[in-house]
Amino acid sequence: MLDYPRPTGVRPSRYPDSQLVLFDGSAVQAFVARDAPARGPTDRVEEATADRLVAAERRLEAERLRKQAFVSTLAHELRQPLSTLLAGIEILRRTAGSESASAATAIMKRQIAQMNRLIEDIMDGARWACGKVTLRTRRVDLRDVIAEAAQDVAAAVAERGHELVVVTGCEPLWADADPQRLQQVLSNLLRNAVKYTDPGGRISLVGHQGPATITLEVSDTGRGIEADALSHIFDLYSQAGADETGLGIGLSVVQEIVGLHKGWIEARSDGPGKGSEFTVTLPAAAQA
């Protein structure tokens, strides 16, 4: 048997299936020696710290999953009574005999629609947080999407006494996109314009074809945006001011949808009282 002296702190690493064959035909066990110095207090502290970090990450992930489950349950529980209320209001609308009763049911219907949009914003925020949103893309003329979005806010525009100007031109605006998601983008931007513009304002929705891109612009003559708010206006839960209502989810979702389309969105404002402009830029469809 061969026995080699080894320095202190060196341990042999044996490989049971390995053999070293000598010239005389005899075989001995082969091993590899590696330096394994004794572990000190610093090593033990680093290992304990790493273990705590792993445990903390697991707790955070578990908490994230619990929050997502709570949001999903909350949205489901809110939708049920809203659906019942909406059905009841529709019955009242059809049977109401006076003008004041009809006006009251119309107001209730709009408020329920607003609550439904808030629930959708909550759900979208949760979906984006866990990466569960996918696009159903197809070749689409964005003029149709623009028209649908304008129709979606027509009642709110009329109620506030705004003027809504839509410009798309005569040529198709072809893009490979998810029309429902892009309508969600434009409707969100238009609703914000309606909400943050004083009665009697002007709102514009313009679609423009460039050499390789399509731009969709929503502008208004409303309250405008503070310079410091512009830098984080697309952040989740961000709001233009402390006195604003809403959840601060909509614009974050808008940016995510545009990003999934390989596009980008920009916000501009010259300051308070000077209106705002949101520009969505999307890739134009490749020519056949």
Backbone as CSV, one residue per row, in Angstrom:
resi,resn,N_x,N_y,N_z,CA_x,CA_y,CA_z,C_x,C_y,C_z
1,MET,0.853,-1.193,0.000,0.000,0.000,0.000,0.883,1.234,0.000
2,LEU,0.528,2.218,-0.818,1.289,3.462,-0.879,0.704,4.453,0.111
3,ASP,1.545,5.105,0.868,1.078,6.076,1.851,1.940,7.315,1.719
4,TYR,1.293,8.414,1.336,2.037,9.662,1.149,1.715,10.607,2.296
5,PRO,2.725,11.194,2.868,2.438,12.185,3.918,1.767,13.402,3.290
6,ARG,0.866,14.037,4.011,0.201,15.224,3.481,0.253,16.337,4.517
7,PRO,0.270,17.574,4.054,0.341,18.701,4.990,-0.949,18.845,5.778
8,THR,-0.840,19.552,6.899,-2.014,19.780,7.743,-3.075,20.562,6.974
9,GLY,-4.337,20.152,7.120,-5.427,20.859,6.454,-5.757,20.325,5.090
10,VAL,-5.053,19.310,4.599,-5.330,18.738,3.281,-6.036,17.413,3.463
11,ARG,-7.218,17.269,2.805,-7.990,16.039,2.918,-8.040,15.352,1.572
12,PRO,-7.910,14.021,1.552,-8.009,13.314,0.273,-9.463,13.209,-0.179
13,SER,-9.698,13.398,-1.458,-11.014,13.165,-2.050,-10.935,11.871,-2.827
14,ARG,-11.559,10.812,-2.330,-11.437,9.499,-2.944,-12.506,9.291,-4.013
15,TYR,-12.156,8.563,-5.034,-13.072,8.168,-6.102,-13.078,6.651,-6.135
16,PRO,-14.105,6.007,-5.593,-14.105,4.548,-5.402,-13.859,3.764,-6.680
17,ASP,-14.280,4.248,-7.828,-14.144,3.487,-9.066,-12.828,3.754,-9.788
18,SER,-11.951,4.550,-9.199,-10.696,4.901,-9.871,-9.553,4.040,-9.342
19,GLN,-8.678,3.609,-10.239,-7.494,2.838,-9.861,-6.274,3.383,-10.588
20,LEU,-5.136,3.282,-9.906,-3.861,3.650,-10.509,-3.070,2.360,-10.724
21,VAL,-2.734,2.006,-11.973,-2.027,0.767,-12.305,-0.542,1.078,-12.465
22,LEU,0.313,0.358,-11.688,1.755,0.574,-11.754,2.369,-0.314,-12.830
23,PHE,3.654,-0.064,-13.128,4.342,-0.825,-14.178,4.450,-2.306,-13.838
24,ASP,4.484,-2.643,-12.551,4.599,-4.058,-12.196,3.250,-4.770,-12.202
25,GLY,2.167,-4.055,-12.624,0.847,-4.676,-12.722,-0.013,-4.526,-11.498
26,SER,0.533,-4.006,-10.411,-0.276,-3.838,-9.204,-1.146,-2.584,-9.335
27,ALA,-2.242,-2.588,-8.586,-3.171,-1.459,-8.642,-3.363,-0.881,-7.248
28,VAL,-3.471,0.410,-7.169,-3.714,1.079,-5.892,-4.881,2.051,-6.059
29,GLN,-5.512,2.424,-4.933,-6.614,3.395,-4.967,-6.063,4.775,-5.307
30,ALA,-6.747,5.466,-6.185,-6.331,6.822,-6.550,-7.139,7.832,-5.751
31,PHE,-6.527,8.921,-5.395,-7.261,9.991,-4.732,-6.661,11.331,-5.130
32,VAL,-7.486,12.375,-4.944,-7.049,13.746,-5.226,-7.089,14.510,-3.921
33,ALA,-6.042,15.200,-3.632,-5.984,15.981,-2.401,-6.365,17.423,-2.695
34,ARG,-7.190,18.013,-1.832,-7.541,19.421,-1.981,-7.401,20.101,-0.632
35,ASP,-7.026,21.346,-0.701,-6.811,22.093,0.530,-8.152,22.448,1.149
36,ALA,-8.396,22.061,2.362,-9.635,22.384,3.059,-9.291,22.941,4.429
37,PRO,-8.938,24.207,4.451,-8.537,24.791,5.729,-9.700,24.808,6.717
38,ALA,-9.375,24.814,7.933,-10.400,24.814,8.979,-11.262,26.066,8.872
39,ARG,-12.572,25.907,9.080,-13.496,27.027,8.988,-13.425,27.866,10.247
40,GLY,-13.381,29.185,10.027,-13.321,30.094,11.147,-14.657,30.743,11.434
41,PRO,-14.720,31.658,12.400,-15.973,32.340,12.753,-16.567,33.126,11.588
42,THR,-15.705,33.731,10.753,-16.208,34.522,9.618,-16.981,33.655,8.642
43,ASP,-16.452,32.440,8.371,-17.141,31.526,7.457,-18.520,31.149,7.985
44,ARG,-18.578,30.894,9.285,-19.862,30.501,9.863,-20.869,31.651,9.815
45,VAL,-20.403,32.882,10.012,-21.289,34.049,9.944,-21.824,34.233,8.530
46,GLU,-20.933,34.084,7.521,-21.363,34.236,6.132,-22.394,33.178,5.749
47,GLU,-22.174,31.949,6.207,-23.116,30.876,5.894,-24.470,31.126,6.548
48,ALA,-24.461,31.597,7.784,-25.714,31.889,8.482,-26.459,33.038,7.806
49,THR,-25.698,34.050,7.349,-26.318,35.180,6.649,-26.973,34.729,5.354
50,ALA,-26.269,33.868,4.606,-26.830,33.351,3.351,-28.109,32.563,3.607
51,ASP,-28.112,31.767,4.672,-29.314,30.994,5.013,-30.485,31.918,5.344
52,ARG,-30.192,32.995,6.079,-31.261,33.937,6.434,-31.808,34.644,5.197
53,LEU,-30.930,34.982,4.249,-31.382,35.630,3.015,-32.299,34.717,2.207
54,VAL,-31.919,33.440,2.123,-32.758,32.480,1.401,-34.120,32.355,2.073
55,ALA,-34.124,32.286,3.398,-35.391,32.176,4.132,-36.250,33.421,3.928
56,ALA,-35.606,34.606,3.911,-36.350,35.851,3.704,-36.965,35.901,2.314
57,GLU,-36.212,35.440,1.308,-36.743,35.406,-0.057,-37.961,34.492,-0.148
58,ARG,-37.898,33.364,0.531,-39.032,32.436,0.521,-40.252,33.057,1.189
59,ARG,-40.029,33.784,2.289,-41.154,34.431,2.967,-41.780,35.505,2.079
60,LEU,-40.936,36.283,1.386,-41.450,37.326,0.491,-42.263,36.729,-0.649
61,GLU,-41.783,35.626,-1.209,-42.510,34.975,-2.299,-43.852,34.445,-1.807
62,ALA,-43.851,33.858,-0.613,-45.108,33.355,-0.054,-46.083,34.501,0.203
63,GLU,-45.567,35.631,0.679,-46.423,36.793,0.922,-46.985,37.339,-0.384
64,ARG,-46.164,37.354,-1.434,-46.624,37.827,-2.741,-47.768,36.957,-3.256
65,LEU,-47.624,35.652,-3.113,-48.671,34.735,-3.564,-49.951,34.912,-2.755
66,ARG,-49.813,35.162,-1.458,-50.998,35.382,-0.623,-51.729,36.656,-1.045
67,LYS,-50.963,37.710,-1.368,-51.576,38.965,-1.807,-52.311,38.781,-3.128
68,GLN,-51.700,38.034,-4.033,-52.354,37.794,-5.322,-53.657,37.024,-5.140
69,ALA,-53.627,36.038,-4.252,-54.846,35.267,-3.990,-55.920,36.153,-3.368
70,PHE,-55.500,37.054,-2.463,-56.456,37.969,-1.838,-57.092,38.892,-2.870
71,VAL,-56.270,39.453,-3.779,-56.787,40.364,-4.805,-57.786,39.643,-5.705
72,SER,-57.457,38.424,-6.103,-58.367,37.658,-6.960,-59.697,37.390,-6.258
73,THR,-59.618,37.018,-4.984,-60.843,36.760,-4.223,-61.661,38.038,-4.052
74,LEU,-60.969,39.147,-3.755,-61.653,40.433,-3.584,-62.396,40.830,-4.854
75,ALA,-61.727,40.723,-5.989,-62.357,41.092,-7.256,-63.581,40.228,-7.530
76,HIS,-63.460,38.939,-7.267,-64.592,38.031,-7.496,-65.772,38.390,-6.600
77,GLU,-65.494,38.664,-5.331,-66.568,38.974,-4.390,-67.237,40.310,-4.722
78,LEU,-66.471,41.260,-5.254,-67.050,42.556,-5.622,-67.890,42.465,-6.890
79,ARG,-67.475,41.615,-7.800,-68.186,41.512,-9.075,-69.606,40.972,-8.895
80,GLN,-69.775,40.031,-8.001,-71.095,39.400,-7.831,-72.194,40.403,-7.473
81,PRO,-72.035,41.217,-6.408,-73.101,42.182,-6.105,-73.249,43.253,-7.177
82,LEU,-72.162,43.628,-7.828,-72.257,44.629,-8.887,-73.092,44.115,-10.049
83,SER,-72.910,42.856,-10.392,-73.701,42.277,-11.483,-75.182,42.267,-11.134
84,THR,-75.487,41.941,-9.877,-76.886,41.937,-9.442,-77.474,43.346,-9.480
85,LEU,-76.704,44.322,-8.992,-77.168,45.711,-9.013,-77.412,46.195,-10.437
86,LEU,-76.491,45.838,-11.324,-76.624,46.278,-12.710,-77.884,45.704,-13.350
87,ALA,-78.177,44.448,-13.064,-79.392,43.829,-13.605,-80.643,44.524,-13.067
88,GLY,-80.635,44.851,-11.768,-81.776,45.547,-11.184,-81.973,46.934,-11.761
89,ILE,-80.873,47.642,-11.974,-80.958,48.989,-12.550,-81.493,48.942,-13.971
90,GLU,-81.099,47.927,-14.710,-81.590,47.798,-16.081,-83.105,47.580,-16.094
91,ILE,-83.601,46.803,-15.134,-85.056,46.611,-15.032,-85.748,47.933,-14.707
92,LEU,-85.168,48.690,-13.767,-85.735,49.992,-13.413,-85.741,50.938,-14.610
93,ARG,-84.652,50.899,-15.372,-84.559,51.794,-16.530,-85.670,51.514,-17.535
94,ARG,-85.959,50.239,-17.715,-86.974,49.869,-18.703,-88.394,50.158,-18.228
95,THR,-88.586,50.169,-16.902,-89.945,50.347,-16.372,-90.187,51.734,-15.796
96,ALA,-89.127,52.522,-15.653,-89.288,53.854,-15.054,-90.152,54.740,-15.949
97,GLY,-91.072,55.484,-15.304,-91.976,56.310,-16.095,-91.591,57.773,-16.131
98,SER,-90.878,58.258,-15.105,-90.562,59.685,-15.042,-89.158,59.965,-15.557
99,GLU,-88.957,61.216,-15.944,-87.639,61.628,-16.445,-86.600,61.591,-15.342
100,SER,-86.978,61.972,-14.126,-86.030,61.972,-13.010,-85.601,60.555,-12.651
101,ALA,-86.542,59.591,-12.736,-86.193,58.195,-12.452,-85.215,57.667,-13.489
102,SER,-85.431,58.016,-14.743,-84.521,57.586,-15.808,-83.137,58.179,-15.612
103,ALA,-83.085,59.440,-15.206,-81.795,60.096,-14.968,-81.063,59.437,-13.800
104,ALA,-81.820,59.083,-12.756,-81.208,58.443,-11.585,-80.621,57.082,-11.933
105,THR,-81.369,56.294,-12.707,-80.851,54.980,-13.087,-79.630,55.114,-13.998
106,ALA,-79.611,56.142,-14.839,-78.448,56.361,-15.711,-77.209,56.681,-14.883
107,ILE,-77.380,57.488,-13.843,-76.255,57.828,-12.963,-75.745,56.585,-12.249
108,MET,-76.664,55.779,-11.715,-76.251,54.559,-11.014,-75.522,53.605,-11.953
109,LYS,-76.000,53.530,-13.180,-75.370,52.638,-14.153,-73.944,53.087,-14.455
110,ARG,-73.734,54.391,-14.574,-72.381,54.897,-14.840,-71.457,54.629,-13.661
111,GLN,-71.981,54.786,-12.435,-71.150,54.546,-11.258,-70.757,53.074,-11.140
112,ILE,-71.676,52.188,-11.464,-71.354,50.756,-11.442,-70.314,50.432,-12.509
113,ALA,-70.437,51.061,-13.675,-69.434,50.853,-14.722,-68.062,51.316,-14.249
114,GLN,-68.030,52.442,-13.512,-66.761,52.931,-12.974,-66.184,51.941,-11.964
115,MET,-67.026,51.379,-11.109,-66.556,50.390,-10.140,-66.027,49.147,-10.843
116,ASN,-66.700,48.738,-11.909,-66.213,47.588,-12.679,-64.841,47.862,-13.276
117,ARG,-64.626,49.098,-13.739,-63.310,49.442,-14.295,-62.235,49.401,-13.215
118,LEU,-62.586,49.861,-12.004,-61.626,49.800,-10.903,-61.259,48.351,-10.581
119,ILE,-62.252,47.474,-10.598,-61.982,46.056,-10.344,-61.070,45.489,-11.424
120,GLU,-61.336,45.859,-12.671,-60.483,45.395,-13.764,-59.061,45.912,-13.602
121,ASP,-58.913,47.161,-13.135,-57.577,47.705,-12.888,-56.857,46.898,-11.816
122,ILE,-57.584,46.555,-10.749,-56.983,45.745,-9.684,-56.523,44.399,-10.233
123,MET,-57.384,43.759,-11.005,-57.047,42.456,-11.559,-55.883,42.555,-12.538
124,ASP,-55.887,43.590,-13.364,-54.782,43.756,-14.309,-53.468,43.978,-13.579
125,GLY,-53.502,44.777,-12.508,-52.284,44.986,-11.730,-51.742,43.682,-11.181
126,ALA,-52.637,42.824,-10.692,-52.213,41.517,-10.168,-51.687,40.627,-11.286
127,ARG,-52.345,40.656,-12.449,-51.892,39.819,-13.572,-50.505,40.241,-14.042
128,TRP,-50.293,41.540,-14.165,-48.983,42.012,-14.618,-47.906,41.664,-13.608
129,ALA,-48.243,41.757,-12.310,-47.250,41.471,-11.273,-46.742,40.042,-11.345
130,CYS,-47.591,39.116,-11.771,-47.164,37.708,-11.836,-46.949,37.247,-13.274
131,GLY,-46.919,38.182,-14.224,-46.592,37.853,-15.611,-47.574,36.941,-16.296
132,LYS,-48.869,37.093,-16.004,-49.873,36.198,-16.577,-50.637,36.807,-17.749
133,VAL,-50.191,37.962,-18.239,-50.894,38.621,-19.339,-50.238,38.260,-20.664
134,THR,-51.027,37.807,-21.610,-50.536,37.517,-22.955,-51.410,38.256,-23.962
135,LEU,-50.865,38.488,-25.139,-51.589,39.193,-26.193,-52.184,38.206,-27.188
136,ARG,-53.339,38.570,-27.732,-53.950,37.820,-28.829,-53.853,38.698,-30.076
137,THR,-52.733,38.611,-30.726,-52.449,39.544,-31.817,-52.995,39.043,-33.148
138,ARG,-53.343,39.997,-33.976,-53.745,39.737,-35.355,-53.544,41.019,-36.151
139,ARG,-53.617,40.923,-37.447,-53.502,42.120,-38.280,-54.770,42.962,-38.108
140,VAL,-54.603,44.215,-37.701,-55.752,45.053,-37.384,-55.526,46.468,-37.892
141,ASP,-56.603,47.091,-38.359,-56.579,48.501,-38.738,-56.858,49.310,-37.472
142,LEU,-55.862,50.055,-37.009,-56.008,50.767,-35.746,-57.061,51.869,-35.798
143,ARG,-57.524,52.225,-36.984,-58.631,53.181,-37.062,-59.878,52.611,-36.386
144,ASP,-60.068,51.293,-36.503,-61.212,50.652,-35.845,-61.063,50.696,-34.325
145,VAL,-59.843,50.471,-33.848,-59.583,50.527,-32.406,-59.830,51.940,-31.886
146,ILE,-59.377,52.930,-32.646,-59.583,54.330,-32.261,-61.072,54.652,-32.175
147,ALA,-61.840,54.198,-33.159,-63.283,54.460,-33.172,-63.975,53.818,-31.974
148,GLU,-63.578,52.588,-31.636,-64.189,51.895,-30.495,-63.867,52.621,-29.186
149,ALA,-62.629,53.074,-29.045,-62.243,53.784,-27.823,-63.003,55.099,-27.693
150,ALA,-63.167,55.805,-28.807,-63.918,57.063,-28.779,-65.374,56.824,-28.391
151,GLN,-65.947,55.754,-28.913,-67.328,55.411,-28.572,-67.454,55.046,-27.097
152,ASP,-66.411,54.415,-26.561,-66.416,53.975,-25.172,-66.555,55.150,-24.206
153,VAL,-65.998,56.313,-24.568,-66.030,57.464,-23.657,-67.024,58.533,-24.109
154,ALA,-67.799,58.248,-25.143,-68.698,59.265,-25.706,-69.667,59.821,-24.667
155,ALA,-70.258,58.945,-23.849,-71.227,59.405,-22.849,-70.564,60.311,-21.819
156,ALA,-69.368,59.934,-21.361,-68.661,60.746,-20.369,-68.255,62.091,-20.956
157,VAL,-67.845,62.094,-22.223,-67.482,63.341,-22.901,-68.686,64.278,-22.968
158,ALA,-69.832,63.729,-23.349,-71.045,64.542,-23.458,-71.482,65.077,-22.098
159,GLU,-71.371,64.239,-21.078,-71.793,64.648,-19.737,-70.966,65.825,-19.229
160,ARG,-69.681,65.853,-19.558,-68.800,66.927,-19.102,-68.789,68.125,-20.050
161,GLY,-69.493,67.998,-21.164,-69.544,69.107,-22.104,-68.258,69.310,-22.880
162,HIS,-67.457,68.247,-23.021,-66.198,68.355,-23.762,-66.435,68.237,-25.266
163,GLU,-65.441,68.647,-26.010,-65.397,68.398,-27.451,-64.325,67.340,-27.704
164,LEU,-64.710,66.243,-28.336,-63.763,65.180,-28.670,-63.523,65.190,-30.171
165,VAL,-62.274,65.410,-30.564,-61.888,65.457,-31.973,-61.064,64.213,-32.286
166,VAL,-61.494,63.438,-33.268,-60.793,62.217,-33.676,-60.289,62.391,-35.100
167,VAL,-58.987,62.176,-35.311,-58.372,62.327,-36.631,-57.571,61.066,-36.936
168,THR,-57.892,60.397,-38.042,-57.163,59.183,-38.420,-56.724,59.170,-39.876
169,GLY,-57.268,60.019,-40.713,-56.927,59.984,-42.129,-57.716,58.920,-42.866
170,CYS,-57.459,58.825,-44.164,-58.215,57.904,-45.023,-57.530,56.555,-45.204
171,GLU,-56.227,56.487,-44.977,-55.484,55.249,-45.193,-55.509,54.375,-43.941
172,PRO,-55.556,53.040,-44.117,-55.537,52.134,-42.956,-54.260,52.294,-42.132
173,LEU,-54.388,52.051,-40.852,-53.245,52.050,-39.933,-53.012,50.607,-39.492
174,TRP,-52.332,49.840,-40.343,-52.181,48.404,-40.092,-51.109,48.136,-39.036
175,ALA,-51.464,47.282,-38.086,-50.518,46.847,-37.057,-50.843,45.417,-36.671
176,ASP,-49.828,44.690,-36.219,-50.034,43.355,-35.651,-50.194,43.545,-34.146
177,ALA,-51.430,43.486,-33.686,-51.709,43.898,-32.312,-52.912,43.157,-31.753
178,ASP,-53.081,43.309,-30.447,-54.267,42.809,-29.754,-55.252,43.974,-29.683
179,PRO,-56.312,43.966,-30.487,-57.199,45.132,-30.549,-57.877,45.455,-29.224
180,GLN,-58.252,44.427,-28.458,-58.916,44.684,-27.181,-57.979,45.373,-26.198
181,ARG,-56.722,44.926,-26.175,-55.762,45.536,-25.259,-55.436,46.969,-25.674
182,LEU,-55.314,47.222,-26.977,-55.035,48.588,-27.415,-56.238,49.497,-27.190
183,GLN,-57.439,48.953,-27.321,-58.618,49.751,-26.984,-58.600,50.098,-25.500
184,GLN,-58.151,49.154,-24.678,-58.021,49.417,-23.247,-57.047,50.566,-23.004
185,VAL,-55.942,50.591,-23.749,-54.956,51.666,-23.624,-55.587,53.015,-23.946
186,LEU,-56.218,53.108,-25.122,-56.782,54.387,-25.557,-57.950,54.819,-24.676
187,SER,-58.793,53.878,-24.275,-59.925,54.222,-23.412,-59.443,54.761,-22.075
188,ASN,-58.384,54.163,-21.545,-57.828,54.632,-20.280,-57.301,56.056,-20.418
189,LEU,-56.552,56.316,-21.484,-56.008,57.660,-21.698,-57.122,58.678,-21.914
190,LEU,-58.146,58.290,-22.668,-59.266,59.202,-22.914,-60.060,59.472,-21.634
191,ARG,-60.288,58.445,-20.825,-61.024,58.654,-19.570,-60.264,59.593,-18.642
192,ASN,-58.938,59.450,-18.613,-58.141,60.378,-17.806,-58.280,61.806,-18.323
193,ALA,-58.271,61.959,-19.651,-58.423,63.291,-20.241,-59.779,63.891,-19.873
194,VAL,-60.825,63.075,-19.942,-62.167,63.540,-19.570,-62.205,63.941,-18.098
195,LYS,-61.596,63.122,-17.268,-61.646,63.326,-15.820,-60.876,64.566,-15.384
196,TYR,-59.698,64.789,-15.975,-58.820,65.863,-15.518,-58.901,67.123,-16.374
197,THR,-59.953,67.239,-17.173,-60.201,68.459,-17.938,-61.489,69.088,-17.432
198,ASP,-61.434,70.370,-17.124,-62.627,71.059,-16.637,-63.717,71.047,-17.703
199,PRO,-64.985,71.092,-17.287,-66.098,71.039,-18.247,-65.936,72.041,-19.389
200,GLY,-66.294,71.565,-20.592,-66.186,72.415,-21.769,-64.811,72.404,-22.408
201,GLY,-63.988,71.418,-22.075,-62.641,71.349,-22.626,-62.591,70.655,-23.980
202,ARG,-61.388,70.562,-24.508,-61.175,69.940,-25.818,-60.218,68.761,-25.654
203,ILE,-60.608,67.620,-26.220,-59.795,66.401,-26.177,-59.591,65.921,-27.604
204,SER,-58.361,65.536,-27.927,-58.050,65.083,-29.284,-57.473,63.676,-29.248
205,LEU,-57.859,62.878,-30.229,-57.307,61.538,-30.433,-56.883,61.443,-31.892
206,VAL,-55.577,61.324,-32.111,-55.030,61.382,-33.466,-54.208,60.132,-33.744
207,GLY,-54.464,59.489,-34.881,-53.662,58.364,-35.347,-52.864,58.777,-36.564
208,HIS,-51.558,58.458,-36.552,-50.686,58.904,-37.644,-49.763,57.774,-38.078
209,GLN,-49.644,57.577,-39.368,-48.764,56.554,-39.947,-47.410,57.163,-40.282
210,GLY,-46.331,56.577,-39.735,-44.983,56.986,-40.074,-44.333,55.964,-40.980
211,PRO,-43.030,56.126,-41.288,-42.341,55.180,-42.176,-42.356,53.739,-41.653
212,ALA,-42.153,53.568,-40.347,-42.111,52.217,-39.779,-42.926,52.089,-38.503
213,THR,-43.550,53.173,-38.080,-44.300,53.165,-36.831,-45.657,53.842,-37.008
214,ILE,-46.520,53.604,-36.026,-47.808,54.289,-35.943,-47.856,54.991,-34.595
215,THR,-48.237,56.263,-34.608,-48.372,57.001,-33.355,-49.842,57.282,-33.075
216,LEU,-50.211,57.119,-31.820,-51.560,57.405,-31.339,-51.428,58.453,-30.241
217,GLU,-52.007,59.620,-30.457,-51.839,60.731,-29.525,-53.171,61.110,-28.883
218,VAL,-53.155,61.198,-27.562,-54.309,61.682,-26.808,-53.877,62.953,-26.090
219,SER,-54.500,64.068,-26.422,-54.149,65.345,-25.799,-55.401,66.029,-25.277
220,ASP,-55.209,66.942,-24.336,-56.348,67.649,-23.751,-55.932,69.050,-23.330
221,THR,-56.929,69.841,-22.990,-56.706,71.206,-22.505,-56.929,71.266,-21.001
222,GLY,-56.635,70.173,-20.325,-56.962,70.029,-18.913,-55.968,70.616,-17.944
223,ARG,-55.913,69.992,-16.765,-55.163,70.531,-15.631,-53.650,70.459,-15.805
224,GLY,-53.185,69.607,-16.693,-51.745,69.463,-16.858,-51.128,68.614,-15.765
225,ILE,-49.814,68.441,-15.840,-49.097,67.566,-14.911,-47.864,68.288,-14.394
226,GLU,-47.641,68.224,-13.097,-46.433,68.800,-12.501,-45.195,68.111,-13.063
227,ALA,-44.103,68.864,-13.179,-42.867,68.320,-13.750,-42.350,67.132,-12.948
228,ASP,-42.405,67.210,-11.619,-41.876,66.100,-10.815,-42.763,64.863,-10.895
229,ALA,-44.045,65.048,-11.241,-44.945,63.898,-11.371,-44.742,63.171,-12.694
230,LEU,-44.258,63.876,-13.717,-44.070,63.251,-15.028,-43.075,62.105,-14.983
231,SER,-42.053,62.232,-14.135,-40.987,61.228,-14.115,-41.447,59.880,-13.580
232,HIS,-42.539,59.845,-12.820,-42.999,58.563,-12.264,-44.485,58.333,-12.510
233,ILE,-45.029,58.991,-13.531,-46.474,58.908,-13.749,-46.920,57.508,-14.168
234,PHE,-45.982,56.714,-14.733,-46.337,55.357,-15.154,-46.020,54.312,-14.088
235,ASP,-45.542,54.759,-12.922,-45.246,53.818,-11.848,-46.546,53.268,-11.262
236,LEU,-46.490,52.013,-10.826,-47.660,51.392,-10.205,-48.042,52.149,-8.940
237,TYR,-49.331,52.444,-8.783,-49.920,53.154,-7.648,-49.546,54.634,-7.602
238,SER,-48.921,55.143,-8.674,-48.578,56.559,-8.704,-49.786,57.378,-9.129
239,GLN,-49.926,58.569,-8.534,-51.003,59.483,-8.896,-50.415,60.863,-9.137
240,ALA,-51.122,61.670,-9.932,-50.605,62.988,-10.297,-50.543,63.927,-9.103
241,GLY,-51.351,63.705,-8.098,-51.349,64.570,-6.926,-51.998,63.882,-5.751
242,ALA,-51.737,64.415,-4.548,-52.260,63.778,-3.343,-53.776,63.862,-3.258
243,ASP,-54.367,64.862,-3.958,-55.812,65.031,-3.887,-56.555,64.276,-4.975
244,GLU,-55.830,63.488,-5.788,-56.476,62.780,-6.889,-57.115,61.493,-6.394
245,THR,-58.179,61.086,-7.086,-58.835,59.824,-6.765,-58.334,58.740,-7.700
246,GLY,-58.706,57.501,-7.395,-58.262,56.387,-8.227,-57.180,55.589,-7.533
247,LEU,-56.816,54.474,-8.161,-55.862,53.547,-7.555,-54.439,53.736,-8.042
248,GLY,-54.236,54.500,-9.102,-52.889,54.669,-9.631,-52.376,53.431,-10.330
249,ILE,-53.284,52.640,-10.900,-52.897,51.405,-11.583,-52.980,51.554,-13.095
250,GLY,-53.958,52.330,-13.568,-54.276,52.384,-14.994,-53.109,52.686,-15.907
251,LEU,-52.342,53.750,-15.621,-51.249,54.132,-16.513,-50.109,53.124,-16.478
252,SER,-49.910,52.475,-15.340,-48.899,51.421,-15.271,-49.270,50.264,-16.188
253,VAL,-50.544,49.879,-16.171,-51.022,48.810,-17.048,-50.918,49.232,-18.507
254,VAL,-51.256,50.493,-18.795,-51.130,51.023,-20.159,-49.706,50.858,-20.670
255,GLN,-48.732,51.238,-19.856,-47.333,51.118,-20.273,-46.943,49.663,-20.515
256,GLU,-47.425,48.763,-19.668,-47.106,47.343,-19.837,-47.689,46.807,-21.142
257,ILE,-48.937,47.184,-21.450,-49.568,46.711,-22.686,-48.803,47.218,-23.901
258,VAL,-48.457,48.492,-23.889,-47.707,49.071,-25.012,-46.354,48.381,-25.148
259,GLY,-45.700,48.105,-24.026,-44.412,47.416,-24.067,-44.509,46.024,-24.653
260,LEU,-45.590,45.301,-24.338,-45.786,43.972,-24.916,-45.950,44.037,-26.430
261,HIS,-46.410,45.171,-26.929,-46.536,45.368,-28.380,-45.232,45.878,-28.999
262,LYS,-44.149,45.862,-28.196,-42.838,46.356,-28.645,-42.891,47.843,-28.998
263,GLY,-43.724,48.554,-28.269,-43.829,49.989,-28.462,-43.447,50.736,-27.201
264,TRP,-43.720,52.027,-27.177,-43.430,52.825,-25.993,-44.443,53.961,-25.894
265,ILE,-44.537,54.538,-24.694,-45.476,55.629,-24.446,-44.746,56.759,-23.744
266,GLU,-45.075,57.988,-24.115,-44.467,59.172,-23.525,-45.561,60.118,-23.053
267,ALA,-45.293,60.802,-21.954,-46.217,61.804,-21.418,-45.542,63.165,-21.448
268,ARG,-46.287,64.174,-21.871,-45.758,65.540,-21.923,-46.783,66.500,-21.333
269,SER,-46.281,67.536,-20.690,-47.136,68.612,-20.193,-46.259,69.826,-19.931
270,ASP,-46.781,70.990,-20.258,-46.056,72.233,-19.986,-46.291,72.733,-18.575
271,GLY,-47.034,71.968,-17.795,-47.242,72.339,-16.406,-48.707,72.460,-16.052
272,PRO,-48.988,72.775,-14.791,-50.371,72.888,-14.326,-51.178,73.884,-15.163
273,GLY,-52.385,73.474,-15.522,-53.281,74.335,-16.279,-52.997,74.405,-17.760
274,LYS,-52.008,73.640,-18.240,-51.617,73.739,-19.646,-51.856,72.447,-20.421
275,GLY,-52.679,71.581,-19.900,-53.028,70.367,-20.615,-51.927,69.322,-20.598
276,SER,-52.202,68.207,-21.234,-51.221,67.118,-21.301,-51.373,66.373,-22.616
277,GLU,-50.343,65.616,-22.945,-50.357,64.827,-24.179,-49.677,63.491,-23.921
278,PHE,-50.331,62.426,-24.321,-49.768,61.078,-24.216,-49.623,60.521,-25.628
279,THR,-48.415,60.078,-25.955,-48.130,59.568,-27.293,-47.714,58.108,-27.214
280,VAL,-48.475,57.254,-27.871,-48.169,55.827,-27.965,-47.560,55.567,-29.334
281,THR,-46.391,54.941,-29.354,-45.723,54.607,-30.611,-45.646,53.094,-30.743
282,LEU,-46.158,52.572,-31.854,-46.216,51.128,-32.096,-45.570,50.792,-33.431
283,PRO,-45.009,49.586,-33.565,-44.477,49.177,-34.872,-45.614,49.015,-35.879
284,ALA,-45.415,49.541,-37.066,-46.392,49.322,-38.135,-46.241,47.901,-38.653
285,ALA,-47.320,47.330,-39.156,-47.268,45.971,-39.694,-46.379,45.936,-40.924
286,ALA,-45.626,44.842,-41.060,-44.781,44.673,-42.241,-45.656,44.550,-43.480
287,GLN,-45.240,45.189,-44.538,-46.023,45.147,-45.773,-45.962,43.760,-46.391
288,ALA,-47.107,43.259,-46.842,-47.159,41.918,-47.445,-46.493,41.922,-48.805
